[in-house]
Amino acid sequence: MQHSPLSTGFIQLQQRQLFLRTEQNSADSGHAVMVIPPFAEEMNKCRHLLSAAMRQLAAAGYNCFMLDNYGTGDSAGDLDQASIDIWRDDLYQLLLLLQQQGYQSISFIAVRFGVIQLFDLMNKHSLPLPLQQLVLWQPVFDVSKFWQQFVRLKVAEAMAAGNKTSQKDLEQQLTNGDNIEIAGYPVSPAFYQSLLNSNSSIPAQLHNIKLYWLETSQLDTVALPVQKMREQLQQRCRLNYTQLKAEPYWQTTELASAEQLITLTLQHLTEGTQHD
């Protein structure tokens, strides 16, 4: 089976110039791994880890693809022109492209906000390729919690400058039709609205799928919100949960290494996927 290769570089999806990173192996398994990176500064912190994971997977015989969302990374556009709907459409178009190229199945590695994007995609589309497995790094499942954490950056920044603002004030500005800027990222009313409308509940398509949740924590126990989500997922899919004691790679000041995380990701994907 030969695919016309999608190489690293710009591809055009829906008239948008998007940057696609690929790591591929000439031994063709017909199975693609798609990586959905986190959002904003967390993407900068994780990019080197995702690249390393993709390289190792390619060496093990997998073809890996990671798209920079429109308005982020190396893709065209600015964040204030983007929305979750645009990002979802682009991911779906990429899956269709992989299907056209002859891929038979797909697995995902989704990181932090990437999990919200993946679940939203699965709740609004039937995936064009059979899903084999998911590996989630430090997943964020709750849109309102994600937004609250992101807005907190702005509130802290304002306090440090001797100004006062609140989540409510910022949301009011967006409701009034104004862009706001958080940690150097311009957020538009359309982006905010699309975030509120995204559906990150557990997708029905996860039924009986292998899902690997890799949680990094300094705690010896499992945090209560994590326990609750774990119970919900256990009822819907075949869940394998691992808690790693390591530094929080998605938010450290210096770029962190996360060898154990990458090793487990490789192990899970290579164990659970049947090569054709």
Residue pairs with C-beta under 8 A, 6 or more apart in sequence:
1 28
1 30
1 102
1 276
2 28
2 102
3 28
3 63
3 101
3 102
3 103
4 101
5 22
5 24
6 20
6 22
6 65
6 97
6 98
6 101
7 22
7 24
8 20
8 21
8 22
9 19
9 20
10 17
10 18
10 19
10 20
11 17
11 18
11 20
11 94
11 97
12 18
13 89
13 90
13 93
13 94
13 97
14 86
14 89
14 90
14 93
16 70
16 75
16 76
16 77
16 86
16 90
17 75
17 76
18 67
18 68
18 69
18 70
18 75
18 76
18 90
19 67
19 68
19 73
19 74
19 75
20 65
20 66
20 67
20 68
20 94
21 51
21 54
21 65
21 66
21 67
21 68
22 63
22 64
22 65
22 66
23 51
23 54
23 55
23 57
23 58
23 63
23 64
24 58
24 63
24 64
25 58
25 59
25 60
25 61
25 62
25 63
27 61
28 63
29 61
29 62
29 63
29 273
29 275
29 276
30 102
30 103
30 104
30 105
30 276
31 62
31 63
31 103
31 104
31 105
31 106
31 107
31 132
31 273
31 275
31 276
32 62
32 63
32 64
32 65
32 98
32 103
32 105
32 106
32 107
32 129
33 54
33 57
33 62
33 63
33 64
33 65
33 106
33 107
33 108
33 109
33 269
34 64
34 65
34 66
34 67
34 91
34 94
34 95
34 98
34 106
34 107
34 108
34 109
35 50
35 53
35 54
35 64
35 65
35 66
35 108
35 109
35 110
35 111
35 114
36 66
36 91
36 108
36 109
36 110
36 111
36 114
36 115
36 117
36 118
37 43
37 46
37 47
37 50
37 66
37 68
37 69
37 73
37 111
37 114
38 45
38 46
38 111
38 112
38 113
38 114
38 250
39 72
39 112
39 113
39 114
39 146
39 150
40 72
40 150
40 182
40 183
40 185
41 183
41 251
42 111
42 112
42 113
42 250
42 251
43 72
43 73
45 249
45 250
45 251
45 252
45 255
45 256
46 111
46 112
46 137
46 249
46 250
47 73
48 255
49 249
49 256
49 257
49 258
49 261
49 262
50 66
50 109
50 111
52 262
53 64
53 109
53 262
53 265
53 266
54 64
54 66
56 262
56 266
57 64
57 265
57 266
57 269
57 270
58 64
60 266
60 270
61 270
61 275
62 269
62 270
62 273
63 103
65 94
65 98
67 75
67 90
67 91
67 94
68 74
68 75
69 75
69 82
69 87
69 90
70 76
70 77
70 81
70 82
70 86
70 87
70 90
71 77
71 78
71 79
71 80
71 81
71 82
72 79
72 82
78 186
79 185
79 186
79 187
79 188
79 191
80 179
80 186
80 187
80 188
80 191
81 188
82 191
83 188
83 190
83 191
83 193
83 194
84 117
84 120
84 191
84 194
84 195
84 197
84 198
85 194
85 197
86 194
87 117
88 117
88 120
88 121
88 124
88 125
88 198
91 117
91 121
92 121
92 125
92 128
95 106
95 127
95 128
95 129
96 128
98 106
98 129
99 128
99 129
103 129
104 129
104 130
104 276
105 129
105 130
105 131
105 132
105 273
106 127
106 129
106 130
106 131
106 132
107 131
107 132
107 133
107 134
107 135
107 269
107 273
108 118
108 131
108 133
108 134
108 135
109 134
109 135
109 136
109 137
109 265
109 269
110 117
110 118
110 134
110 135
110 136
110 137
110 139
111 136
111 137
111 138
111 250
112 137
112 138
112 139
112 140
112 250
113 140
113 146
115 136
115 139
115 140
115 141
115 200
116 140
116 141
116 143
116 146
116 198
116 200
117 198
118 134
119 141
119 199
119 200
119 201
119 202
119 203
120 198
120 199
120 200
121 127
122 203
122 205
122 206
123 199
123 200
123 201
123 203
124 199
126 205
127 205
131 205
131 209
132 209
132 210
132 272
132 273
133 209
133 210
133 211
133 212
133 268
133 269
133 272
133 273
134 206
134 209
134 210
134 211
134 212
135 212
135 214
135 265
135 268
135 269
136 211
136 212
136 213
136 214
137 214
137 216
137 261
137 265
138 214
138 215
138 216
138 248
138 250
139 213
139 215
140 146
141 200
141 229
142 200
143 195
143 196
143 198
143 200
146 195
147 195
148 167
150 182
151 167
151 170
151 171
151 182
152 167
153 182
153 183
154 165
154 170
154 180
154 181
154 182
154 183
155 165
155 166
155 167
155 170
157 183
158 164
158 165
170 180
170 182
171 192
173 180
174 180
174 187
174 188
174 189
174 192
175 189
177 189
178 189
179 186
179 187
179 188
179 189
180 186
180 187
181 187
202 232
202 233
202 236
202 237
206 233
206 236
206 237
207 236
207 237
208 237
208 238
209 237
209 238
210 237
210 238
210 240
210 268
210 272
211 233
211 237
211 238
211 239
211 240
212 240
212 242
212 264
212 265
212 268
213 230
213 233
213 239
213 240
213 241
213 242
214 242
214 244
214 261
214 264
214 265
215 222
215 226
215 241
215 242
215 243
215 244
216 243
216 244
216 245
216 246
216 247
216 248
216 249
216 258
216 261
217 223
217 243
217 244
217 245
218 245
218 248
219 243
222 230
222 243
230 239
230 241
233 239
240 268
242 264
244 260
244 261
244 264
246 256
246 258
246 260
246 261
247 256
248 256
249 256
249 257
249 258
249 261
